[in-house]
């Protein structure tokens, strides 16, 4: 496989945790949003197959960033995805995990 160097894609991924409140019995949930960045061959996978609502499993490294905007320091946390597997559904059951051959990249 050859890598598509220089190509980068990003998207948001929601994770939801659900539980039942022990005191009230009420079902509760909490959703968090994560910034995902992919590069190389994984960009093609994301462009072709990942859509809103797709269930995926990703592995990668966390990168913390900060910058100044109008005198205020802003912060962001990104996940640099190295491996991606599509979960559920008929179209994704035969999918092999998509990997990014980036062993020599600094992240």
N, C-alpha and C positions, 0 to 999 in steps of 0.2 A: 504494500500500500504506500502511496505517496501522500505526504501531508500537503494541505492547502495552506501554506504559510501566509500569515498576514490577515487571514479571514477570521473575524470574531463576531459572535452573536451573543445576545443577552436576552434574558426573559425573566419574569417573576414566577416563583413557585410558591404555592400555598400549602402549608401543612396544618392539619386540624387535629387537635387532641380533644377527645370526648370522655366525660366521666359522669357518674351519678353522685350528686351531693349527699354525703353521709347523713347530714342532719335533716334535710328536707325531702330527699329522694328525687329531687328535680334533676333532670338531665341538663348538663352544662357542656359547653364547648369553647375552645379558644383557638382562633386561627392566627397564624403568623405568616408573614410574607418574606421570602428570601430572594435576593438578587443572584441569579445564576449566570455565569459567563462560560462560554465554550469557544474553542478555537480549533483550527485545523479541520480534520475530517468530520468532527462532530457537528460542525456548522451545517453540513449537508444533511445529516440525520435530523437535526432540529428543524431545518427549513422544510424538509419533505414530510416528516411524520408527526412532529409535536404540534398539537393544537390546544386551544383553551379546553380544559377539562381532561386532557390526557393524563393518565396515571403513569408516573415514571419513578425509577429508582436511580439516584445519582451518587457518585463518590467523587470526592475532590478535596481541595484544600481551601481553608478560609483565609481571606485577605481583608485586612482592615485598612480603610483609607480615610484621610481627612484633607480638607481644603478650606480656604478662606473665601467667603462671599459677603460683600458689603460689611466687612469687619467682624463677621460672625463665623466661627469655626463650625463646619459641617462635618458629619461623620457618616460613613457607609460601611457595611460589611457585605462582601461578595463571596460567593462560593465558586471557585475555579474548577469546573467539572472536568474530570479525567475519564470517567466511565459513566455510561448511561444505559439503562435497560428499560424498555417499555414494559409496562405491567398491564395485565387484564386485557379483555377483548379478543376477538378472533384474529384481528390483523396482527396483534403483537405476540401471540403465543409462540410463533415459530421464529421470533427475532433472536438473533445472537446478541449478547451485550455489545454495544458500540464502545470502542475504546479510542483514546487519543494517544498516538505513539509519540509522547512528549517527554520521554525520560531525560532528555538533555535540556529541558526548559527550566528556568529558575524557580518555578512555582509548582 
